[in-house]
């Protein structure tokens, strides 16, 4: 069998089989993090299980699963913390799993998070493979696993569930599965407020596809809604080349190139107009439905959810509060180092996003990532939570994954192993300290 035949045959392998090495690596990194957390917690006389299932936001999700909505805490300063701030999909899954198994609500939440984290890793692989090929996809999954706050992926929180839904929705858009994309976006909208980022990605991609239909007639006389033969395209040096039979807009996911495609290389496969329209209609139903329900329940009207968030001192101020928080760090020398670190961190995030723009990432990824960045950095929420709020912005890792993929295998393994150890140690230290709010 020739090399070309081997490549084409591997492309036809099921996606999960192609993703298996990445998922095994992901599981190994997360297992290391949990092992270090268990040892660290035992040395401090704390329970790793409690830290993962019964602290901070996980308690609020468990209360919603067990008792429903309506619980609130009134603080001495007048703030009202209502559990209506927490979107319902994770509590629904906790309640369902508790009803079907002997698991407690807290343990059900942990199981949901662990399963969702693997699904998220698979979704990240699918998106990255579609755009850059399998080697970069493997690196992207491992980089997501070794994030400094990666331990949150193994907690009874909603970040893993949301990232899984968002990644697979984006993959559905990239492959022209618009109805699936809309359904997954609706579920993401039932998981976290940032579900609006997934809705925006679906809508923008659909609008662009409609505009493309109107501006460019189908080649070879193909009728609207049908797939036309793939036109010849120019690909940049090192970019993934299309294999025989590749659909329009695909990057031949099994190609070995690690560099991004050339400008204009990605075109979402066509689908009938009604499928795209239905996907657009489905996408906002989850977020809009819950927000409107909260407004009805509180009697505050369509914007009642904003009042609930205001009780937690959460809101969108364009980054004013975060800027003041960073500036306050420079009032003394020790804290100035933390302020400098925050500035460098934000600059790195912006640089990664700009790099994605310059390398012509698919527009759906850019819209999604930009919305996640804006909602995380420009909100007046508790500043210690921003690192975990940024965790779903996995497309930011693609430029780093490309760089890691270009290294020799031995070097990339060494770098990844070092980051995995650092992430495990930091995660154990973090959860046994301030932890995620």
Phi, psi and omega in degrees: 000134181284165177301321182296316179296324178296318180297313181296320179296321179292329177296331182277355177295147179303150184302315183295329176291319177294328182277352187306313179300320179294320181291323176295318176297319178299313180299322180295318179296315181292325177296320177299317179298319180290323178296313179296320178298317180298316180293314181298315182294319179298321179295333179264000181075022180254166179256118177297324179299317178295320180297327183275334189237342190221040175224153173055226187296333181300329177294321179294318178297320180296320179295321178296317180297321185276318189245350183083187182274157179126351179278138177210158178237127177259121183271158180302331182277003178098348178294146178239116178263106182255143178285358173294345178290342185261122184292157199269348189297314179298312176301323177299316179293321177299315180296318180295315181293323176297322181289332184265346184224171176283002184294145171288169178299319181295315180292327175298320177297322179294318179297316178301315181296318181294315178295318180296326180295322177291320177297322177295317178300319178295320178294320177297318177300315182299316180294312183294323178295321179299323186270321189233352182102169190290325182294315177295323179298317176301314180295322180297318179297316181292322178294322176296323180293326186262016174304147181306326179258026182298339179299335178298333178297340180253015179255163178281056178247174183262359183298316181295317179298316180295315181298322178298313181295318180295314182297316181288329175295317178296321177297321178298321177295315181300331182256010175076021178263078193289322180294316176298320178299317179295318179296315180293323176296322178297318177294321176299324178291342174270000186256314181211156177302330182288001172304338176301333179293322178291319178301315180299320180296316180296315183294314182296316179298320180293316179299318179296322179295322176295317180296323179293323178299320184283328186273336183229116178295152179298133177290155176060025174075016180294139179282158179303134178093354178254155177281131176266158176302146183291121178286160178292144182225153174266130180244144180289162181299130178083355180280159181294134182261146180286136176275170179302132177084003180295142179286158178302131177091352180279159178251024184048073192308336183267005176295154187272348183299139182255350182277158180289160179292161179287161181307135177079006184289331184268127171227121180299132179306143184286153176217159178305149183303321184294328178292317178296318179296320179294320176300317177297321182291324182285324190308313185275000188296322182295303182295314181295320181298316181290317180299316179293324178296318178298317178299320178293318183294320181277347182076013183262004178085189186303333182261018182298330179297328178296325176294321177298316179294325179297329176296336175266004185062035175255140178184172180253113182239016179073013179095005183298311182295320180294322178297318177296321179298316180293317181298325181294338180291340184269015178279344177215160187293312182300317182287340178297328177296321177295319178298318178297319178298321178296318179297316179297319180297315179295319178298321178296318178299315180295319179298317179296321179293315179298322177299318176299321178295314182295328180271009174059051170302152177306143188300328180296325177290319181294318179296313180300310183296317179299320180292319178297316178300313182297316182292329180280314186276336185255015177261153182267021181288175179305128191287335178293343181272351186298321178302318180285332177292335179275348185302323178292350181279055186296333178300341175298337182279348186298317176299321177293322178296322177298317180294318180294324181292335181281346177286161171298151184304318181298320180288319180295324177295318180296316179297315182295319179297318178297317178294324179296317178296315179299319179295319180296316180293315180296319180299317178294318178296318183294311182292331177275001176244240183290323179066172180282130179287000000 
